[in-house]
């Protein structure tokens, strides 16, 4: 009887672990009040072994930033919403296909 009770408790604890993990994943990124996280990565491009260019959205504005070990630099911000990194960079090579 004691063995069955111990196994039942163990099974209950093991079953609760995935449920709690799922709940914590859903809560990540939410702020108090139910609003979405204020910072979001839209796109990223690796430009070196440890350097990246990221297009992020912060409080409704999109920023193009350069990230390297130990530093982050703002490359472009005009308050516009850029769809891609190429749109954010002036003079970036754009390839368009003819219909």
CNS distance restraints for C-alpha pairs under 8 A (distance, minus, plus):
assign (resid   1 and name CA) (resid   5 and name CA) 6.30 0.50 0.50
assign (resid   2 and name CA) (resid   6 and name CA) 6.17 0.50 0.50
assign (resid   3 and name CA) (resid   7 and name CA) 6.14 0.50 0.50
assign (resid   4 and name CA) (resid   8 and name CA) 6.03 0.50 0.50
assign (resid   5 and name CA) (resid   9 and name CA) 6.26 0.50 0.50
assign (resid   6 and name CA) (resid  10 and name CA) 6.19 0.50 0.50
assign (resid   7 and name CA) (resid  11 and name CA) 6.10 0.50 0.50
assign (resid   8 and name CA) (resid  12 and name CA) 6.24 0.50 0.50
assign (resid   9 and name CA) (resid  13 and name CA) 6.32 0.50 0.50
assign (resid  10 and name CA) (resid  14 and name CA) 6.19 0.50 0.50
assign (resid  11 and name CA) (resid  15 and name CA) 6.04 0.50 0.50
assign (resid  12 and name CA) (resid  16 and name CA) 6.26 0.50 0.50
assign (resid  13 and name CA) (resid  17 and name CA) 6.59 0.50 0.50
assign (resid  14 and name CA) (resid  18 and name CA) 7.80 0.50 0.50
assign (resid  15 and name CA) (resid  19 and name CA) 7.17 0.50 0.50
assign (resid  16 and name CA) (resid  20 and name CA) 6.10 0.50 0.50
assign (resid  17 and name CA) (resid  21 and name CA) 6.16 0.50 0.50
assign (resid  18 and name CA) (resid  22 and name CA) 6.12 0.50 0.50
assign (resid  19 and name CA) (resid  23 and name CA) 6.33 0.50 0.50
assign (resid  20 and name CA) (resid  24 and name CA) 6.20 0.50 0.50
assign (resid  21 and name CA) (resid  25 and name CA) 6.27 0.50 0.50
assign (resid  22 and name CA) (resid  26 and name CA) 6.39 0.50 0.50
assign (resid  23 and name CA) (resid  27 and name CA) 6.35 0.50 0.50
assign (resid  24 and name CA) (resid  28 and name CA) 6.30 0.50 0.50
assign (resid  29 and name CA) (resid  36 and name CA) 6.39 0.50 0.50
assign (resid  29 and name CA) (resid  37 and name CA) 5.08 0.50 0.50
assign (resid  30 and name CA) (resid  34 and name CA) 5.94 0.50 0.50
assign (resid  30 and name CA) (resid  35 and name CA) 6.05 0.50 0.50
assign (resid  30 and name CA) (resid  36 and name CA) 5.18 0.50 0.50
assign (resid  30 and name CA) (resid  37 and name CA) 5.68 0.50 0.50
assign (resid  31 and name CA) (resid  35 and name CA) 5.53 0.50 0.50
assign (resid  31 and name CA) (resid  36 and name CA) 6.32 0.50 0.50
assign (resid  31 and name CA) (resid  37 and name CA) 6.29 0.50 0.50
assign (resid  38 and name CA) (resid  57 and name CA) 7.93 0.50 0.50
assign (resid  38 and name CA) (resid  58 and name CA) 5.75 0.50 0.50
assign (resid  38 and name CA) (resid  59 and name CA) 5.55 0.50 0.50
assign (resid  39 and name CA) (resid  56 and name CA) 7.09 0.50 0.50
assign (resid  39 and name CA) (resid  57 and name CA) 5.76 0.50 0.50
assign (resid  39 and name CA) (resid  58 and name CA) 4.70 0.50 0.50
assign (resid  39 and name CA) (resid  59 and name CA) 6.91 0.50 0.50
assign (resid  40 and name CA) (resid  56 and name CA) 5.63 0.50 0.50
assign (resid  40 and name CA) (resid  57 and name CA) 5.20 0.50 0.50
assign (resid  40 and name CA) (resid  58 and name CA) 6.66 0.50 0.50
assign (resid  41 and name CA) (resid  54 and name CA) 7.02 0.50 0.50
assign (resid  41 and name CA) (resid  55 and name CA) 6.20 0.50 0.50
assign (resid  41 and name CA) (resid  56 and name CA) 4.40 0.50 0.50
assign (resid  41 and name CA) (resid  57 and name CA) 6.35 0.50 0.50
assign (resid  42 and name CA) (resid  54 and name CA) 7.57 0.50 0.50
assign (resid  42 and name CA) (resid  55 and name CA) 5.43 0.50 0.50
assign (resid  42 and name CA) (resid  56 and name CA) 5.25 0.50 0.50
assign (resid  42 and name CA) (resid  57 and name CA) 6.71 0.50 0.50
assign (resid  43 and name CA) (resid  54 and name CA) 5.86 0.50 0.50
assign (resid  43 and name CA) (resid  55 and name CA) 5.16 0.50 0.50
assign (resid  43 and name CA) (resid  56 and name CA) 7.10 0.50 0.50
assign (resid  43 and name CA) (resid  84 and name CA) 7.12 0.50 0.50
assign (resid  43 and name CA) (resid  85 and name CA) 7.10 0.50 0.50
assign (resid  44 and name CA) (resid  52 and name CA) 6.79 0.50 0.50
assign (resid  44 and name CA) (resid  53 and name CA) 5.72 0.50 0.50
assign (resid  44 and name CA) (resid  54 and name CA) 4.38 0.50 0.50
assign (resid  44 and name CA) (resid  55 and name CA) 6.22 0.50 0.50
assign (resid  44 and name CA) (resid  85 and name CA) 7.88 0.50 0.50
assign (resid  45 and name CA) (resid  52 and name CA) 5.55 0.50 0.50
assign (resid  45 and name CA) (resid  53 and name CA) 5.19 0.50 0.50
assign (resid  45 and name CA) (resid  54 and name CA) 6.41 0.50 0.50
assign (resid  46 and name CA) (resid  50 and name CA) 7.69 0.50 0.50
assign (resid  46 and name CA) (resid  51 and name CA) 6.09 0.50 0.50
assign (resid  46 and name CA) (resid  52 and name CA) 4.37 0.50 0.50
assign (resid  46 and name CA) (resid  53 and name CA) 6.39 0.50 0.50
assign (resid  47 and name CA) (resid  51 and name CA) 5.58 0.50 0.50
assign (resid  47 and name CA) (resid  52 and name CA) 5.40 0.50 0.50
assign (resid  47 and name CA) (resid  53 and name CA) 6.93 0.50 0.50
assign (resid  48 and name CA) (resid  52 and name CA) 6.91 0.50 0.50
assign (resid  50 and name CA) (resid  68 and name CA) 6.11 0.50 0.50
assign (resid  50 and name CA) (resid  69 and name CA) 6.83 0.50 0.50
assign (resid  51 and name CA) (resid  66 and name CA) 7.33 0.50 0.50
assign (resid  51 and name CA) (resid  67 and name CA) 5.69 0.50 0.50
assign (resid  51 and name CA) (resid  68 and name CA) 4.56 0.50 0.50
assign (resid  51 and name CA) (resid  69 and name CA) 7.33 0.50 0.50
assign (resid  52 and name CA) (resid  66 and name CA) 5.87 0.50 0.50
assign (resid  52 and name CA) (resid  67 and name CA) 5.19 0.50 0.50
assign (resid  52 and name CA) (resid  68 and name CA) 6.61 0.50 0.50
assign (resid  53 and name CA) (resid  64 and name CA) 7.00 0.50 0.50
assign (resid  53 and name CA) (resid  65 and name CA) 5.71 0.50 0.50
assign (resid  53 and name CA) (resid  66 and name CA) 4.53 0.50 0.50
assign (resid  53 and name CA) (resid  67 and name CA) 6.16 0.50 0.50
assign (resid  54 and name CA) (resid  64 and name CA) 5.77 0.50 0.50
assign (resid  54 and name CA) (resid  65 and name CA) 5.33 0.50 0.50
assign (resid  54 and name CA) (resid  66 and name CA) 6.36 0.50 0.50
assign (resid  54 and name CA) (resid  67 and name CA) 7.44 0.50 0.50
assign (resid  54 and name CA) (resid  85 and name CA) 7.79 0.50 0.50
assign (resid  55 and name CA) (resid  62 and name CA) 6.72 0.50 0.50
assign (resid  55 and name CA) (resid  63 and name CA) 5.73 0.50 0.50
assign (resid  55 and name CA) (resid  64 and name CA) 4.60 0.50 0.50
assign (resid  55 and name CA) (resid  65 and name CA) 6.49 0.50 0.50
assign (resid  55 and name CA) (resid  84 and name CA) 7.61 0.50 0.50
assign (resid  55 and name CA) (resid  85 and name CA) 6.27 0.50 0.50
assign (resid  56 and name CA) (resid  62 and name CA) 5.50 0.50 0.50
assign (resid  56 and name CA) (resid  63 and name CA) 5.32 0.50 0.50
assign (resid  56 and name CA) (resid  64 and name CA) 6.46 0.50 0.50
assign (resid  56 and name CA) (resid  65 and name CA) 7.66 0.50 0.50
assign (resid  57 and name CA) (resid  61 and name CA) 5.42 0.50 0.50
assign (resid  57 and name CA) (resid  62 and name CA) 4.30 0.50 0.50
assign (resid  57 and name CA) (resid  63 and name CA) 6.24 0.50 0.50
assign (resid  58 and name CA) (resid  62 and name CA) 6.28 0.50 0.50
assign (resid  58 and name CA) (resid  63 and name CA) 7.44 0.50 0.50
assign (resid  61 and name CA) (resid  79 and name CA) 5.21 0.50 0.50
assign (resid  61 and name CA) (resid  80 and name CA) 6.47 0.50 0.50
assign (resid  61 and name CA) (resid  81 and name CA) 6.38 0.50 0.50
assign (resid  62 and name CA) (resid  77 and name CA) 6.92 0.50 0.50
assign (resid  62 and name CA) (resid  79 and name CA) 6.41 0.50 0.50
assign (resid  62 and name CA) (resid  80 and name CA) 6.43 0.50 0.50
assign (resid  62 and name CA) (resid  81 and name CA) 5.49 0.50 0.50
assign (resid  62 and name CA) (resid  82 and name CA) 6.61 0.50 0.50
assign (resid  63 and name CA) (resid  74 and name CA) 7.28 0.50 0.50
assign (resid  63 and name CA) (resid  75 and name CA) 7.73 0.50 0.50
assign (resid  63 and name CA) (resid  76 and name CA) 6.04 0.50 0.50
assign (resid  63 and name CA) (resid  77 and name CA) 5.09 0.50 0.50
assign (resid  63 and name CA) (resid  78 and name CA) 7.90 0.50 0.50
assign (resid  63 and name CA) (resid  79 and name CA) 7.79 0.50 0.50
assign (resid  64 and name CA) (resid  74 and name CA) 6.27 0.50 0.50
assign (resid  64 and name CA) (resid  75 and name CA) 5.39 0.50 0.50
assign (resid  64 and name CA) (resid  76 and name CA) 5.05 0.50 0.50
assign (resid  64 and name CA) (resid  77 and name CA) 6.60 0.50 0.50
assign (resid  64 and name CA) (resid  85 and name CA) 7.48 0.50 0.50
assign (resid  64 and name CA) (resid  88 and name CA) 7.09 0.50 0.50
assign (resid  65 and name CA) (resid  72 and name CA) 6.78 0.50 0.50
assign (resid  65 and name CA) (resid  73 and name CA) 5.49 0.50 0.50
assign (resid  65 and name CA) (resid  74 and name CA) 4.52 0.50 0.50
assign (resid  65 and name CA) (resid  75 and name CA) 5.10 0.50 0.50
assign (resid  65 and name CA) (resid  76 and name CA) 6.99 0.50 0.50
assign (resid  66 and name CA) (resid  72 and name CA) 5.68 0.50 0.50
assign (resid  66 and name CA) (resid  73 and name CA) 5.08 0.50 0.50
assign (resid  66 and name CA) (resid  74 and name CA) 6.42 0.50 0.50
assign (resid  66 and name CA) (resid  75 and name CA) 6.44 0.50 0.50
assign (resid  67 and name CA) (resid  71 and name CA) 6.12 0.50 0.50
assign (resid  67 and name CA) (resid  72 and name CA) 4.61 0.50 0.50
assign (resid  67 and name CA) (resid  73 and name CA) 6.57 0.50 0.50
assign (resid  68 and name CA) (resid  72 and name CA) 6.37 0.50 0.50
assign (resid  76 and name CA) (resid  88 and name CA) 7.17 0.50 0.50
assign (resid  76 and name CA) (resid  89 and name CA) 7.67 0.50 0.50
assign (resid  82 and name CA) (resid  87 and name CA) 5.93 0.50 0.50
assign (resid  82 and name CA) (resid  88 and name CA) 5.80 0.50 0.50
assign (resid  83 and name CA) (resid  87 and name CA) 6.63 0.50 0.50
assign (resid  84 and name CA) (resid  88 and name CA) 6.73 0.50 0.50
assign (resid  85 and name CA) (resid  89 and name CA) 6.55 0.50 0.50
assign (resid  86 and name CA) (resid  90 and name CA) 7.92 0.50 0.50
assign (resid  86 and name CA) (resid  92 and name CA) 5.73 0.50 0.50
assign (resid  86 and name CA) (resid  93 and name CA) 7.42 0.50 0.50
assign (resid  86 and name CA) (resid  94 and name CA) 7.14 0.50 0.50
assign (resid  87 and name CA) (resid  92 and name CA) 7.60 0.50 0.50
